Amino acid sequence: MAALSSTFRRLRRRTAAGAGLPTPEDRAQPVPGDEATPVDIAPNDPLLAYLQSASGAVDVEALELDSPALAELKAAGVKLAVPLVSQGELIGVLNLGPRRSEQEYSSDDRKLLDNLAAQAAPALRVGQLVRQQQAEARTRQRFEQELEVARLIQQNFLPKQLPELSGWQVAACYQPAREVGGDFYDVIPLTDGQVGFVIGDVTDKGVPAALVMAATRSVLRASAQRLIEPGAVLERVNEHLCPDMPAKMFVTCLYGVLDPDTGHFRFANAGHDLPYVKTALGSVELRARGMPLGLMTGMKYEERETLLAPGDSLLLHSDGIVEAHDPQGQMFGFPRLKEAVARYPGGGELIDLVLADLHAHTGPDAEQEDDITMVVLQREPARGDSPNGKVAGELLIEFEVPSAQGNERMALERVAATVGPLGLEPARLRRLETAVAEATMNAMEHGNSYRADRPVTVRVYAETGRIRVEVADLGGARSAPDQAEVPDLEAKLAGLQRPRGWGLFLIKNMVDEARETGDGEHHTVELVMHLEPESTQGADDDDT
Amino acid sequence: MAEATATFDVRRTGTAGVVDIRGDVTAGSEDVLMKAYESAGDVTAVILNFTGLSYMNSGGIGLLVTLLVRARRRSQQLLAYGLSEHYSQIFELTRLDEAIGIHDTEQDALAAAGAA
């Protein structure tokens, strides 16, 4: 009924003196003088139903209906209302005032009017349809132009080329949906050879989303150069975006900084889909907490770090993949993407294979629902690794230690027994043992809360010229909370620090390299001891 | 609380109390070590004998800091001997060696404490 009512309302301006096909000029500039006051007819007014079923011209004055519109017509001096019906649908009414002769309308007059109505109605209908189509075409054209603008903005702000990083393969893909969503990605060269990687998604589509995306990208680029730390960068971007963000819009964004030399990837996440890392052991999600950008000021963004080992691949992606539906309405989903990352090779090949899976899922004729964006960072396998990147050094042993007081001795002894034949000199072996014991203690206490059902996993790798031990817990905490400060004996003796809190300090000082990584599920401490001591005193590694 | 994994036997030698440590010194050793320390009574110096130490972790180091605080409050010297090279290094790293006099033998420690 709504369509009828809108059509009808447009025609209500035809008055007793001015009935006929509407012209655009009529709408823009009502003719003065003869033009009566328009009568508004509500969609639920009984007059509509009456006119629709009337067999011909209706004598308005004689009609008795509980109808506000009828009352208005009477007040406006309308004598006859001639319904214009085309294919059973009321498309307009001819409203006639009194005859100029001031005589009543005769039955001949009425017949003439009925004939006129019968002929005018289809013509009027055609006119209405033509106008409707023209309006739709204009809307479509405006829409297409807007899409083109959005596309231009979007594409102008995507990287023109990807960086060439020694030992790394970087690949990206961006496929806009027809309605251009707000996806974007960026690669930002930073100081010391570090590289920032961004993937984001603005809610909404079209030009508004593209403009917010452009603003986000600019602020992020500027902040990244000054701040480096991903959490601080997102915090700054959020503060900049909040004041001017249009209502109901926000931006999800993941920002990470890669050190191509070491493979360390520090990242923070403002509510964006979790990236996946393909490791030798499968694929893991990289978790870091944070609210989307532009919602609220004063937000903090958790910062995490992971190590991309030789052969590992990192996939940044947008929700256009996991939220793509098949013809039955089933989403592609996170588990499937995670599994694809685990199964497929990394680099550009991963992108192609995921896209192929996605197209198989949605079907060949499906229109892409949302933008699809992927960025893949692959660390090339180290020399000597098998070509599929499955092996990063030889895993000598992997074992679990139940989280219970004193069990660090168990880890220490097994690592010592495993490493024994490799020829590490005894003093250095003792140092590695202490580091393993301390890392295991921290993992049992801070990561696993000394819960027996949460074991610590220890892995020992023999790599070229070095031994690498991983101690992983299930806590995901970045480091032991009571060991954030550097222990100072004087401060402890003066009661300014607690007597305890030496663990992390010992770990860092016992081995050649120590670092912490977290993938959201596991927190891992990595301990590296070179078989030959380094010529310089390189025990103090500030890497962590 | 963790089980005590070390024993601390106290000997009185002159004006010093010598604590013979055997086993693992960890956070779980706190009660036993502090009892041993109290049982040494009114001494001018406490000498820790580490020759029987098999393992000490960061919890054990924290315990030594606590012990050091108490000894200082009572104006007692704290000394140690019999540390392996590894634990000597850890004492240096943590600068415990600056607060606890480190010696090779019991005789050296007693002499340093003026208690021989």
Interface residues (C-beta under 8 A of the other chain):
Chain A: Q405 G406 E408 R409 L412 A427 R430 R431 T434 A437 E438 M441 P487 L489 K492 L493 G495 R498 P499 R500 G501 W502 G503 F505 L506 N509
Chain B: A2 E3 T5 D24 T26 A27 G28 Y55 N57 S58 G59 I61 G62 L63 V65 T66 L68 V69 R72 E85 H86 Q89 I90 L93 T94 R95 L96 E98 A99
